[in-house]
Amino acid sequence: MAVKEKKRVQVKIDKDLADDTEAVLSELGLNPTTAINMFYKRIVATGSLPFKPALSEEQRTHLRFLKATEGTPVTEFKDAKEVADWLNDPDED
């Protein structure tokens, strides 16, 4: 049997995410290389990602909030006194 040529794939991921993932993989008896190979093989076998990329309800809500508040004037405060003065200003609607 011929030896298959290997290709190195390098990615940068958040360290905490990598550490948490490696802990889960270890519990499953896997290492990152095996997991990534499994992921790639599944993509080839199905012609798609092995999961449906989608935003969570929280992420969708956050996007709707950003859209709804787009263009809303922003007041910046330097300290708590400025906040209190602004909140107690009878001329503010």
MDTraj code that builds the backbone (N, CA, C; nanometers):
import mdtraj as md
import numpy as np

residues = "MET ALA VAL LYS GLU LYS LYS ARG VAL GLN VAL LYS ILE ASP LYS ASP LEU ALA ASP ASP THR GLU ALA VAL LEU SER GLU LEU GLY LEU ASN PRO THR THR ALA ILE ASN MET PHE TYR LYS ARG ILE VAL ALA THR GLY SER LEU PRO PHE LYS PRO ALA LEU SER GLU GLU GLN ARG THR HIS LEU ARG PHE LEU LYS ALA THR GLU GLY THR PRO VAL THR GLU PHE LYS ASP ALA LYS GLU VAL ALA ASP TRP LEU ASN ASP PRO ASP GLU ASP".split()
xyz = np.array([
    [0.0843, -0.1179, 0.0000],
    [0.0000, 0.0000, 0.0000],
    [0.0888, 0.1242, 0.0000],
    [0.0585, 0.2192, -0.0858],
    [0.1377, 0.3413, -0.0983],
    [0.1117, 0.4333, 0.0209],
    [0.2172, 0.4992, 0.0625],
    [0.2059, 0.5958, 0.1720],
    [0.1442, 0.7231, 0.1169],
    [0.0384, 0.7701, 0.1810],
    [-0.0274, 0.8922, 0.1355],
    [0.0538, 1.0140, 0.1764],
    [0.0602, 1.1082, 0.0840],
    [0.1291, 1.2339, 0.1119],
    [0.0484, 1.3123, 0.2149],
    [0.1149, 1.3751, 0.3078],
    [0.0476, 1.4523, 0.4129],
    [0.0585, 1.6012, 0.3824],
    [-0.0391, 1.6766, 0.4280],
    [-0.0392, 1.8222, 0.4144],
    [-0.0657, 1.8816, 0.5519],
    [0.0164, 1.9763, 0.5906],
    [-0.0021, 2.0427, 0.7197],
    [-0.1071, 2.1521, 0.7049],
    [-0.2021, 2.1553, 0.7963],
    [-0.3041, 2.2595, 0.7998],
    [-0.2872, 2.3318, 0.9325],
    [-0.2602, 2.4607, 0.9265],
    [-0.2422, 2.5378, 1.0489],
    [-0.3537, 2.6405, 1.0615],
    [-0.4067, 2.6513, 1.1797],
    [-0.5094, 2.7508, 1.2081],
    [-0.4782, 2.8163, 1.3422],
    [-0.5265, 2.9363, 1.3597],
    [-0.5135, 3.0037, 1.4884],
    [-0.6503, 3.0041, 1.5537],
    [-0.6553, 2.9559, 1.6768],
    [-0.7804, 2.9534, 1.7518],
    [-0.7540, 3.0110, 1.8901],
    [-0.8572, 3.0626, 1.9484],
    [-0.8495, 3.1130, 2.0844],
    [-0.7950, 3.0029, 2.1763],
    [-0.6981, 3.0367, 2.2603],
    [-0.6335, 2.9378, 2.3464],
    [-0.7333, 2.8675, 2.4379],
    [-0.8234, 2.9433, 2.4997],
    [-0.9220, 2.8815, 2.5896],
    [-1.0112, 2.7831, 2.5142],
    [-1.0517, 2.8209, 2.3934],
    [-1.1342, 2.7316, 2.3122],
    [-1.0570, 2.6042, 2.2803],
    [-0.9299, 2.6192, 2.2421],
    [-0.8478, 2.5022, 2.2099],
    [-0.8315, 2.4127, 2.3324],
    [-0.8028, 2.4727, 2.4473],
    [-0.7852, 2.3946, 2.5706],
    [-0.9132, 2.3206, 2.6086],
    [-1.0275, 2.3913, 2.6011],
    [-1.1559, 2.3285, 2.6349],
    [-1.1881, 2.2147, 2.5383],
    [-1.1613, 2.2374, 2.4108],
    [-1.1873, 2.1354, 2.3092],
    [-1.0992, 2.0133, 2.3308],
    [-0.9724, 2.0363, 2.3584],
    [-0.8801, 1.9249, 2.3808],
    [-0.9197, 1.8435, 2.5038],
    [-0.9751, 1.9095, 2.6052],
    [-1.0214, 1.8371, 2.7242],
    [-1.1375, 1.7449, 2.6882],
    [-1.2307, 1.7949, 2.6082],
    [-1.3447, 1.7128, 2.5651],
    [-1.2955, 1.5979, 2.4784],
    [-1.2093, 1.6293, 2.3822],
    [-1.1565, 1.5245, 2.2937],
    [-1.0839, 1.4166, 2.3732],
    [-1.0089, 1.4582, 2.4724],
    [-0.9369, 1.3621, 2.5559],
    [-1.0336, 1.2674, 2.6261],
    [-1.1434, 1.3212, 2.6766],
    [-1.2452, 1.2384, 2.7416],
    [-1.3062, 1.1386, 2.6437],
    [-1.3095, 1.1773, 2.5161],
    [-1.3631, 1.0894, 2.4114],
    [-1.2571, 0.9939, 2.3573],
    [-1.1344, 1.0085, 2.4077],
    [-1.0259, 0.9226, 2.3607],
    [-0.9698, 0.9665, 2.2266],
    [-0.9861, 1.0935, 2.1942],
    [-0.9392, 1.1470, 2.0660],
    [-0.8359, 1.2559, 2.0886],
    [-0.7623, 1.2880, 1.9832],
    [-0.6730, 1.4033, 1.9875],
    [-0.7168, 1.4994, 1.8765],
    [-0.6659, 1.6230, 1.8772],
    [-0.7086, 1.7202, 1.7768],
    [-0.6867, 1.6737, 1.6329],
    [-0.5755, 1.6084, 1.6049],
    [-0.5494, 1.5631, 1.4683],
    [-0.6556, 1.4642, 1.4214],
    [-0.6896, 1.3690, 1.5064],
    [-0.7929, 1.2712, 1.4712],
    [-0.9274, 1.3396, 1.4512],
    [-0.9618, 1.4321, 1.5404],
    [-1.0904, 1.5021, 1.5299],
    [-1.0982, 1.5830, 1.4009],
    [-0.9905, 1.6512, 1.3662],
    [-0.9909, 1.7310, 1.2430],
    [-0.9991, 1.6403, 1.1208],
    [-0.9288, 1.5276, 1.1230],
    [-0.9399, 1.4312, 1.0130],
    [-1.0837, 1.3811, 0.9993],
    [-1.1487, 1.3513, 1.1118],
    [-1.2890, 1.3073, 1.1094],
    [-1.3775, 1.4161, 1.0492],
    [-1.3550, 1.5394, 1.0887],
    [-1.4315, 1.6533, 1.0380],
    [-1.4153, 1.6653, 0.8864],
    [-1.2919, 1.6617, 0.8387],
    [-1.2650, 1.6725, 0.6952],
    [-1.3280, 1.5561, 0.6182],
    [-1.3150, 1.4351, 0.6705],
    [-1.3721, 1.3185, 0.6015],
    [-1.5237, 1.3297, 0.5904],
    [-1.5862, 1.3831, 0.6936],
    [-1.7319, 1.3999, 0.6916],
    [-1.7721, 1.5031, 0.5865],
    [-1.6945, 1.6103, 0.5749],
    [-1.7214, 1.7125, 0.4732],
    [-1.7129, 1.6508, 0.3338],
    [-1.6102, 1.5704, 0.3103],
    [-1.5929, 1.5063, 0.1795],
    [-1.7072, 1.4076, 0.1539],
    [-1.7431, 1.3283, 0.2550],
    [-1.8469, 1.2251, 0.2376],
    [-1.9843, 1.2852, 0.2078],
    [-2.0155, 1.3981, 0.2709],
    [-2.1499, 1.4559, 0.2553],
    [-2.1549, 1.5744, 0.1602],
    [-2.0378, 1.6311, 0.1318],
    [-2.0364, 1.7504, 0.0467],
    [-2.0884, 1.8730, 0.1188],
    [-2.0903, 1.8662, 0.2512],
    [-2.1386, 1.9791, 0.3297],
    [-2.0766, 1.9738, 0.4691],
    [-2.1006, 2.0770, 0.5460],
    [-2.0561, 2.0744, 0.6849],
    [-2.1398, 1.9736, 0.7624],
    [-2.0811, 1.9082, 0.8622],
    [-2.1567, 1.8082, 0.9385],
    [-2.2485, 1.8696, 1.0448],
    [-2.2758, 1.9956, 1.0311],
    [-2.3685, 2.0650, 1.1210],
    [-2.4243, 2.1830, 1.0439],
    [-2.5339, 2.2354, 1.0910],
    [-2.5971, 2.3486, 1.0243],
    [-2.5485, 2.4774, 1.0903],
    [-2.4658, 2.5562, 1.0192],
    [-2.4219, 2.6823, 1.0780],
    [-2.5418, 2.7758, 1.0940],
    [-2.5643, 2.8214, 1.2142],
    [-2.6772, 2.9100, 1.2399],
    [-2.6483, 2.9923, 1.3645],
    [-2.7099, 3.1074, 1.3691],
    [-2.6977, 3.1906, 1.4878],
    [-2.7888, 3.1366, 1.5972],
    [-2.7459, 3.1511, 1.7204],
    [-2.8318, 3.1136, 1.8326],
    [-2.9411, 3.2195, 1.8464],
    [-3.0423, 3.1891, 1.9236],
    [-3.1500, 3.2862, 1.9487],
    [-3.0919, 3.4123, 2.0115],
    [-2.9964, 3.3951, 2.1022],
    [-2.9326, 3.5101, 2.1683],
    [-2.8587, 3.5973, 2.0664],
    [-2.7881, 3.5346, 1.9726],
    [-2.7164, 3.6098, 1.8701],
    [-2.8136, 3.6827, 1.7772],
    [-2.9234, 3.6163, 1.7410],
    [-3.0239, 3.6815, 1.6555],
    [-3.0863, 3.8005, 1.7275],
    [-3.1154, 3.7848, 1.8565],
    [-3.1718, 3.8933, 1.9362],
    [-3.0748, 4.0104, 1.9423],
    [-2.9476, 3.9796, 1.9622],
    [-2.8448, 4.0836, 1.9680],
    [-2.8395, 4.1614, 1.8365],
    [-2.8430, 4.0912, 1.7233],
    [-2.8420, 4.1582, 1.5928],
    [-2.9657, 4.2450, 1.5726],
    [-3.0824, 4.1943, 1.6141],
    [-3.2057, 4.2743, 1.6026],
    [-3.1958, 4.4004, 1.6886],
    [-3.1380, 4.3856, 1.8087],
    [-3.1212, 4.4999, 1.8981],
    [-3.0286, 4.6036, 1.8343],
    [-2.9162, 4.5583, 1.7790],
    [-2.8233, 4.6513, 1.7146],
    [-2.8902, 4.7243, 1.5991],
    [-2.9671, 4.6513, 1.5204],
    [-3.0369, 4.7121, 1.4066],
    [-3.1396, 4.8149, 1.4551],
    [-3.2143, 4.7791, 1.5606],
    [-3.3186, 4.8674, 1.6121],
    [-3.2612, 4.9938, 1.6750],
    [-3.1413, 4.9864, 1.7287],
    [-3.0831, 5.1021, 1.7972],
    [-2.9828, 5.1774, 1.7097],
    [-2.9696, 5.1348, 1.5856],
    [-2.8783, 5.2015, 1.4934],
    [-2.9175, 5.3480, 1.4794],
    [-2.8217, 5.4374, 1.4945],
    [-2.8496, 5.5797, 1.4806],
    [-2.9014, 5.6461, 1.6069],
    [-2.9222, 5.5684, 1.7127],
    [-2.9674, 5.6267, 1.8391],
    [-2.8557, 5.7128, 1.8959],
    [-2.8882, 5.8376, 1.9366],
    [-2.7839, 5.9232, 1.9934],
    [-2.7229, 5.8595, 2.1187],
    [-2.5937, 5.8774, 2.1342],
    [-2.5220, 5.8205, 2.2469],
    [-2.4662, 5.9331, 2.3326],
    [-2.4902, 5.9243, 2.4617],
    [-2.4343, 6.0203, 2.5557],
    [-2.3250, 5.9503, 2.6350],
    [-2.2060, 6.0092, 2.6350],
    [-2.0947, 5.9499, 2.7095],
    [-2.0752, 6.0272, 2.8392],
    [-2.0496, 5.9524, 2.9461],
    [-2.0309, 6.0112, 3.0780],
    [-1.8904, 5.9818, 3.1279],
    [-1.8347, 6.0796, 3.2025],
    [-1.7007, 6.0622, 3.2575],
    [-1.7041, 5.9957, 3.3946],
    [-1.8131, 6.0177, 3.4677],
    [-1.8193, 5.9620, 3.6031],
    [-1.9651, 5.9489, 3.6466],
    [-1.9828, 5.8949, 3.7676],
    [-2.1179, 5.8698, 3.8198],
    [-2.1956, 5.9993, 3.8408],
    [-2.1269, 6.1080, 3.8745],
    [-2.1961, 6.2352, 3.8955],
    [-2.2613, 6.2828, 3.7667],
    [-2.1902, 6.2694, 3.6555],
    [-2.2492, 6.3090, 3.5268],
    [-2.3726, 6.2245, 3.4951],
    [-2.3688, 6.0974, 3.5269],
    [-2.4848, 6.0099, 3.5046],
    [-2.6008, 6.0565, 3.5906],
    [-2.5751, 6.0818, 3.7182],
    [-2.6804, 6.1260, 3.8106],
    [-2.7377, 6.2598, 3.7652],
    [-2.6510, 6.3532, 3.7251],
    [-2.6991, 6.4838, 3.6774],
    [-2.7875, 6.4677, 3.5545],
    [-2.7451, 6.3810, 3.4631],
    [-2.8227, 6.3579, 3.3402],
    [-2.9579, 6.2951, 3.3726],
    [-2.9579, 6.1969, 3.4628],
    [-3.0825, 6.1304, 3.5001],
    [-3.1781, 6.2231, 3.5728],
    [-3.1241, 6.3177, 3.6483],
    [-3.2073, 6.4088, 3.7274],
    [-3.2373, 6.5402, 3.6582],
    [-3.1942, 6.5570, 3.5335],
    [-3.2172, 6.6802, 3.4582],
    [-3.3630, 6.6878, 3.4180],
    [-3.4370, 6.7877, 3.4717],
    [-3.5808, 6.7968, 3.4386],
    [-3.6058, 6.8365, 3.2927],
    [-3.5050, 6.8915, 3.2246],
    [-3.5236, 6.9315, 3.0842],
    [-3.5084, 6.8160, 2.9874],
    [-3.4545, 6.7022, 3.0337],
    [-3.4378, 6.5856, 2.9467],
    [-3.5705, 6.5130, 2.9323],
    [-3.6026, 6.4730, 2.8117],
    [-3.7271, 6.3982, 2.7881],
    [-3.7009, 6.2526, 2.7894],
])
top = md.Topology()
chain = top.add_chain()
for i, resn in enumerate(residues, 1):
    res = top.add_residue(resn, chain, resSeq=i)
    for name in ("N", "CA", "C"):
        top.add_atom(name, md.element.get_by_symbol(name[0]), res)
traj = md.Trajectory(xyz[None], top)
